[in-house]
């Protein structure tokens, strides 16, 4: 899941040396609206405007320390930043009393420690306040080890601050009640227009956003220079391109305009042209294939890929193979592409070759490889299925695994109840998703997948299928195995937070 805690403080009624600010409430409202837009940020936003320290610190701590390795957390703070006499950065809240900064302000040191201890996959910190660059001189309690954080499930930590210096600026009011600070204006401009998508792949990562903000501020607020610190592995995506899917930057301009047209027929016609080029040997084939890959990677993981007319039935076999491999695609899209490739392979040698190559791809997720093995055994030949399963359950065991898998699938599709023996299933049949979770759990068990790999498979499934909690339902199915010993049962419950 994607969560954003957005703090904006503009009123400090009990602090003598802190002037009232004009922008923070607007900053949170306007930037928060953008982040919560499912077409752009897709975050679940918690706005905290002019709230007391206890409420803010509790909200941040709860979100960071309760996060799982599948979560992305964004912390945004707009307001005053202050340095104490020992030059430690603090963020005062609205209930700060006089000059008691330590007891009335959120400590950057505490925040950094919580960020570093969080199990969240990714944490993004955006600070729009004076002295925010001092965040980088703040040491987390106990220090931070990137390697251990990643082992704990993180993809990394990214911080972008409004300034290296003393001040982060608000525009002059001039009677305007909708003031937004310069730094937040830059964030909004980059995401709302899609201009921060420098790679043209339909996604805005934090490095691209910083580059846009830096250039925007150099033009519009030359005295303010932002700072970027990236302790991550790979790209951390903060938003989708607001203009929709990306197009390959080397395509001719008229083709780019056609793909981004509001007219569905125009998009379909241009896409059809690209598909024909991709299948025909020639100087333009490679660029056409790369362009179609761009479209798939940047499509919304729900059904935007269908909206641009890239349906599995229209796609050439090499596109179907890539759709199965591409981890940007949702599980439903990948399975649909696999089934279509399997159907085509009965009459198409290229499809048959692509299906076999998928079976040899050891980097694919465990449950997906089992599905590929089943399709290989059904339409290509038993020996291919056995070869795939040999790699998964151990040499010489593939034949046994295939026999068990084939019997299980026949039982499931014929509604034969033999597969439920030894499993507590009495209350699951009212929920189809729970039932299919159980089927996947039984399947992994009967073909001999180890417990370590079963747990790994559930984690992969959670990553593959982000729209619901089907992965957790597979874990629930695993717990219905009455032969589980206490240690394994406790481990599954602990890994997936199941009582």
C-alpha positions in Angstrom: 0.0 0.0 0.0 1.0 3.6 -0.5 0.5 6.0 2.5 1.2 9.7 2.9 1.3 11.6 6.2 1.1 15.3 5.3 1.9 17.9 8.1 1.2 21.6 7.6 1.7 24.1 10.5 1.1 27.8 10.0 -0.2 29.0 13.4 2.1 29.2 16.4 0.0 31.3 18.9 2.2 30.7 21.9 5.7 31.1 20.3 7.2 34.6 20.4 9.7 34.2 17.6 7.7 32.2 15.1 5.6 34.3 12.7 2.4 32.9 11.3 2.9 31.4 7.8 0.4 31.6 4.9 1.2 28.6 2.8 1.3 25.3 4.8 -2.5 24.6 4.9 -2.7 25.3 1.1 0.4 23.2 0.6 -1.1 20.2 2.2 -4.5 20.6 0.5 -3.2 21.1 -3.0 -0.3 18.6 -2.9 -2.4 16.1 -1.0 -5.1 16.2 -3.6 -2.5 15.4 -6.2 -1.0 12.5 -4.2 -4.4 11.0 -3.5 -5.5 11.0 -7.1 -5.5 7.3 -8.1 -4.4 8.3 -11.7 -1.3 10.1 -10.3 -0.1 9.3 -6.8 -2.4 6.7 -5.6 -1.6 7.4 -1.9 -3.9 7.1 1.1 -3.4 10.6 2.5 -3.6 11.7 6.1 -3.6 15.5 6.3 -2.5 17.0 9.7 -2.9 20.8 9.6 -2.2 22.9 12.7 -2.3 19.8 14.9 -0.5 19.4 18.3 2.8 17.6 18.5 1.5 14.5 20.2 -1.1 13.9 17.5 1.5 14.4 14.7 4.3 12.4 16.2 1.9 9.5 17.0 0.5 9.5 13.5 4.0 9.4 12.0 5.3 6.8 14.4 2.3 4.5 14.0 2.5 4.6 10.2 6.2 4.1 9.9 6.6 1.4 12.5 3.4 -0.6 11.6 4.4 -0.6 7.9 5.2 -3.9 6.1 7.8 -4.7 3.5 5.1 -4.1 0.8 4.3 -0.5 1.8 5.6 2.9 0.4 5.4 5.7 3.0 5.6 9.4 2.2 6.2 12.0 5.0 5.7 15.6 4.0 6.2 18.5 6.4 5.5 22.2 5.6 6.1 24.9 8.2 8.8 26.4 10.2 12.1 24.6 10.8 14.3 25.6 13.7 17.7 24.8 14.9 18.3 24.4 18.7 21.5 25.7 20.3 23.3 22.4 19.5 22.2 22.9 15.8 19.7 20.0 15.9 16.8 20.4 13.5 13.2 20.5 14.9 9.8 21.0 13.3 7.6 23.1 15.7 3.9 22.2 15.9 1.0 24.6 16.7 1.1 23.9 20.4 4.7 24.9 20.9 5.1 27.0 24.1 7.3 30.1 23.9 10.9 28.9 23.3 10.6 25.3 24.5 11.5 23.9 21.2 12.5 20.5 22.4 9.2 19.7 24.1 7.0 21.4 21.5 8.5 20.4 18.2 9.1 17.2 16.3 12.8 16.2 16.4 14.4 15.5 13.0 16.6 13.0 14.9 13.5 11.1 16.1 11.9 11.2 12.7 15.1 9.9 11.0 15.4 7.1 13.5 11.8 6.0 12.9 12.3 6.2 9.1 15.4 4.0 9.3 13.7 1.5 11.6 10.6 1.2 9.5 10.1 -2.1 7.6 8.4 -0.2 4.8 9.7 -1.1 1.3 10.3 2.6 0.5 10.1 5.8 2.5 10.1 9.3 0.9 10.6 12.4 3.1 9.8 15.8 1.6 10.6 18.8 3.9 9.4 22.3 3.0 10.8 24.4 5.8 13.7 26.6 6.8 16.9 24.8 7.7 15.6 21.6 6.1 19.0 20.8 4.7 20.2 20.2 8.3 18.2 17.0 8.2 21.2 15.4 6.5 23.5 16.3 9.4 21.1 14.6 11.8 22.2 11.2 13.0 19.6 8.5 13.7 19.9 6.9 17.1 22.0 3.8 16.6 23.0 4.8 13.1 21.6 3.5 9.8 22.8 0.5 7.9 21.4 0.4 4.4 22.2 -3.3 3.9 20.3 -4.4 7.0 17.4 -2.1 6.1 17.1 -3.8 2.7 17.3 -7.3 4.3 14.4 -6.2 6.5 12.3 -5.5 3.4 13.1 -2.0 2.3 13.9 -0.7 -1.1 15.5 2.4 0.4 15.0 5.9 1.7 14.9 9.1 -0.3 14.8 12.7 1.2 14.2 15.9 -0.7 14.4 19.2 1.2 13.4 22.7 0.1 16.8 24.3 0.7 20.4 23.9 1.6 20.4 27.3 3.4 18.5 29.1 6.0 15.3 30.0 4.2 12.5 28.2 2.3 10.3 30.9 0.7 6.7 31.7 0.4 5.5 34.0 -2.4 4.3 37.5 -1.3 0.6 37.4 -0.4 -0.7 40.5 -2.2 -4.2 39.7 -1.0 -4.0 36.1 -2.3 -5.3 33.6 0.2 -4.3 30.6 -1.9 -0.5 30.9 -1.5 1.6 27.8 -2.0 5.3 27.8 -1.0 7.8 27.7 -3.9 9.1 24.2 -3.1 5.6 22.7 -3.0 4.7 24.7 -6.2 7.5 22.9 -7.9 6.4 19.5 -6.6 2.9 20.2 -7.8 4.0 21.5 -11.2 6.2 18.4 -11.9 3.5 15.9 -11.0 0.3 17.7 -12.2 1.7 18.3 -15.7 3.7 15.1 -16.0 6.8 17.1 -16.9 8.8 15.5 -14.2 8.6 12.2 -16.2 12.0 12.8 -17.8 12.4 9.2 -19.0 9.1 9.2 -20.8 8.1 5.9 -19.4 4.9 7.1 -17.8 6.3 7.0 -14.3 7.9 9.7 -12.1 10.6 8.4 -9.8 12.1 10.5 -7.0 15.3 11.3 -8.9 13.3 12.6 -11.8 11.1 14.7 -9.4 14.2 16.2 -7.7 15.7 17.1 -11.1 12.5 18.9 -12.1 12.2 20.7 -8.8 15.8 21.8 -8.9 15.4 23.3 -12.4 12.0 24.9 -11.5 13.3 26.6 -8.4 16.4 27.9 -10.3 14.0 29.7 -12.6 11.3 30.8 -10.2 13.1 31.1 -6.8 16.8 31.5 -7.6 17.8 32.0 -3.9 16.5 28.6 -3.0 18.4 25.4 -3.8 16.8 22.0 -2.9 18.8 19.0 -1.6 18.4 15.4 -2.5 19.7 12.3 -0.6 19.0 8.9 -2.1 19.8 5.7 -0.2 17.8 3.3 -2.3 18.2 0.3 -4.6 16.5 0.8 -8.0 14.0 3.5 -8.7 11.3 4.6 -6.2 8.2 5.7 -8.1 6.3 8.6 -6.5 3.6 9.0 -9.2 2.4 8.2 -12.7 2.6 10.7 -15.5 -0.5 12.8 -15.3 -0.7 12.8 -19.1 -1.1 9.0 -19.1 1.2 6.4 -20.5 4.5 7.3 -21.9 5.8 7.0 -25.5 9.3 6.2 -26.7 11.2 9.5 -27.1 12.8 8.4 -30.4 9.4 7.9 -32.1 8.6 10.5 -34.8 6.5 13.4 -33.4 3.4 12.5 -35.4 3.4 8.9 -34.0 3.9 10.3 -30.4 0.9 12.6 -30.9 -1.2 9.8 -32.3 -0.5 7.5 -29.3 -1.4 10.3 -26.9 -4.5 11.3 -28.8 -7.8 11.6 -26.9 -9.5 9.8 -29.8 -9.6 6.0 -29.2 -9.7 5.2 -33.0 -6.6 7.3 -33.6 -4.7 5.5 -30.8 -5.8 2.1 -32.1 -4.7 2.9 -35.7 -1.3 4.1 -34.6 -0.8 1.2 -32.3 -1.8 -1.2 -35.1 0.9 0.4 -37.3 3.5 -0.1 -34.6 2.5 -3.7 -34.1 2.9 -4.4 -37.9 6.4 -2.8 -37.9 7.4 -4.8 -34.8 6.6 -8.1 -36.6 8.2 -7.3 -39.9 12.0 -7.5 -40.3 13.5 -4.2 -41.2 15.3 -1.1 -39.9 12.2 0.1 -37.9 11.4 -3.2 -36.2 13.6 -2.7 -33.1 12.3 0.8 -32.4 8.7 -0.4 -32.8 9.3 -3.3 -30.4 10.9 -0.9 -27.9 7.9 1.4 -28.2 5.4 -1.3 -27.5 7.5 -2.3 -24.4 7.3 1.4 -23.3 3.5 1.3 -23.6 3.2 -1.9 -21.5 5.5 -0.6 -18.8 3.7 2.7 -18.4 0.1 1.4 -18.6 -2.0 1.6 -15.5 -1.8 -1.8 -13.7 -5.6 -2.0 -13.8 -7.0 -1.9 -17.3 -5.3 1.1 -19.0 -3.4 -1.5 -21.1 -6.7 -2.6 -22.5 -7.7 1.1 -23.0 -4.9 1.6 -25.5 -6.0 -1.5 -27.4 -3.2 -3.8 -26.5 -5.4 -6.8 -25.8 -3.8 -10.2 -25.5 -5.7 -11.5 -28.6 -4.3 -8.7 -30.8 -0.7 -9.1 -29.5 2.0 -10.9 -31.4 3.6 -13.9 -29.6 6.8 -12.0 -28.6 4.6 -9.3 -27.0 2.6 -12.0 -25.0 5.9 -13.5 -23.8 7.1 -10.1 -22.6 3.8 -9.4 -20.9 4.2 -12.6 -18.9 7.8 -11.7 -17.9 7.1 -7.9 -17.2 6.8 -7.4 -13.4 5.1 -4.0 -14.0 2.0 -5.9 -15.1 -0.6 -7.1 -12.7 -1.0 -10.8 -12.2 -4.3 -10.9 -14.1 -2.7 -9.3 -17.1 0.2 -11.8 -17.0 -2.0 -14.8 -16.6 -4.2 -13.7 -19.5 -1.2 -13.3 -21.7 0.1 -16.8 -20.7 -3.3 -18.4 -21.5 -3.4 -16.7 -24.9 0.1 -17.7 -25.7 -0.7 -21.3 -24.7 -3.8 -21.2 -27.0 -1.8 -19.9 -29.9 1.0 -22.5 -29.4 -1.3 -25.3 -30.6 -1.1 -23.9 -34.1 1.7 -21.4 -34.0 5.4 -22.5 -33.8 6.6 -19.1 -32.6 4.1 -19.2 -29.8 5.2 -22.7 -28.9 8.8 -21.6 -28.8 7.9 -18.6 -26.6 6.0 -20.8 -24.2 8.9 -23.2 -23.9 11.3 -20.2 -23.3 9.1 -19.0 -20.4 9.4 -22.5 -18.9 13.2 -22.1 -18.9 13.0 -18.6 -17.3 14.1 -19.3 -13.7 13.7 -15.7 -12.6 9.9 -15.9 -12.8 7.8 -16.1 -9.6 7.2 -19.6 -8.2 3.4 -19.7 -8.6 3.7 -18.3 -12.1 6.2 -21.0 -13.1 3.8 -23.7 -11.8 1.1 -22.3 -14.1 3.6 -22.3 -17.0 4.5 -25.9 -16.2 0.8 -26.9 -16.3 0.3 -25.2 -19.7 3.5 -26.8 -21.1 2.3 -30.2 -20.0 -1.2 -29.6 -21.5 -0.3 -28.2 -24.9 3.4 -29.0 -25.6 4.4 -32.2 -23.8 4.9 -33.8 -20.5 8.7 -33.7 -20.7 8.7 -29.9 -20.8 6.5 -29.7 -17.7 8.7 -32.2 -15.9 11.8 -30.2 -16.8 10.4 -27.0 -15.2 9.3 -28.8 -12.1 12.7 -30.6 -11.8 14.2 -27.1 -11.2 11.6 -26.2 -8.6 11.4 -29.4 -6.4 14.7 -31.0 -7.1 16.3 -33.2 -9.7 14.4 -36.5 -10.6 11.4 -35.2 -8.6 9.8 -33.4 -11.5 7.9 -36.4 -12.8 6.4 -37.1 -9.4 5.5 -33.4 -9.1 3.9 -33.4 -12.5 1.8 -36.5 -11.8 0.5 -34.9 -8.6 -0.1 -31.5 -10.2 -2.0 -33.1 -13.1 -4.2 -35.1 -10.8 -4.9 -32.1 -8.6 -5.9 -29.9 -11.5 -8.2 -32.6 -12.9 -9.8 -32.9 -9.5 -10.3 -29.1 -9.1 -11.8 -28.6 -12.6 -14.1 -31.7 -12.1 -15.1 -30.6 -8.6 -13.7 -33.9 -7.2 -13.1 -33.5 -3.5 -10.2 -35.8 -3.1 -7.8 -32.9 -3.1 -9.2 -31.6 0.2 -8.1 -34.6 2.3 -5.9 -33.5 5.2 -7.1 -29.9 4.9 -9.6 -28.0 7.1 -11.8 -26.5 4.3 -15.3 -26.6 5.8 -15.9 -22.9 6.0 -14.0 -21.7 2.8 -16.4 -22.6 0.0 -18.5 -19.4 0.5 -15.6 -17.2 -0.5 -14.2 -18.0 -4.0 -11.0 -16.1 -3.4 -10.3 -17.9 -0.1 -11.1 -21.2 -2.0 -8.6 -20.4 -4.7 -6.1 -19.4 -2.1 -6.5 -22.8 -0.6 -6.1 -24.5 -4.0 -2.8 -22.7 -4.6 -1.7 -23.7 -1.1 -2.6 -27.3 -1.7 -0.9 -27.3 -5.1 2.4 -26.1 -3.7 2.2 -28.8 -1.0 1.3 -31.8 -3.1 4.0 -31.2 -5.8 6.6 -30.9 -3.1 7.5 -27.2 -2.8 9.5 -26.6 0.4 8.0 -24.4 3.2 10.6 -21.8 2.6 9.6 -21.6 -1.1 5.9 -21.6 -0.3 6.4 -18.6 2.0 8.5 -16.9 -0.7 5.7 -17.7 -3.3 3.1 -15.9 -1.1 5.3 -12.8 -0.9 5.8 -12.8 -4.6 2.1 -13.2 -5.2 1.4 -10.2 -2.9 3.8 -8.2 -5.0 2.3 -9.5 -8.3 -1.3 -8.9 -7.5 -1.6 -5.6 -5.8 -5.4 -5.0 -6.2 -6.5 -7.3 -3.3 -5.1 -9.6 -0.7 -5.2 -12.8 -2.6 -1.6 -13.5 -1.5 -2.6 -13.4 2.2 -5.5 -15.7 1.3 -3.0 -18.3 0.0 -1.2 -18.0 3.4 -4.6 -18.6 5.1 -5.0 -21.6 2.9 -1.5 -22.9 4.0 -2.7 -22.8 7.6 -5.5 -25.2 6.8 -3.0 -28.0 6.3 -3.6 -30.1 9.4 -0.2 -31.8 9.0 1.7 -28.5 9.8 3.9 -28.7 12.8 3.7 -25.9 15.4 7.0 -24.2 14.3 5.9 -23.9 10.7 2.4 -22.8 11.6 3.8 -20.0 13.9 6.2 -18.9 11.2 3.5 -18.5 8.6 1.3 -16.6 11.1 4.3 -14.3 12.0 5.3 -13.7 8.4 1.9 -12.5 7.3 0.4 -11.1 10.5 -2.2 -13.9 10.9 -3.7 -14.7 14.3 
